Amino acid sequence: MIDYFALGLTHALIVIALLRIFARTELDREEAPVDPPAEPTRPAPQEARRRRRRKGGGDA
């Protein structure tokens, strides 16, 4: 008897949770992104020099 009650209770709670999720209006809308992705920028000259030094090429 207790096994049926525990099984029924857990399944009922899962069904209630699913009904609440599917009833949300936010799931029906698809909005466009606010900002387009930013384009990569060129590094500052100091950054470029640091990267070259790390790779092994120096500025003399």
Buried (B, 14 or more C-beta within 10 A) or exposed (E): EEEEEEEEEEEEEEEEEEEEEEEEEEEEEEEEEEEEEEEEEEEEEEEEBEEEEEEEEEEE
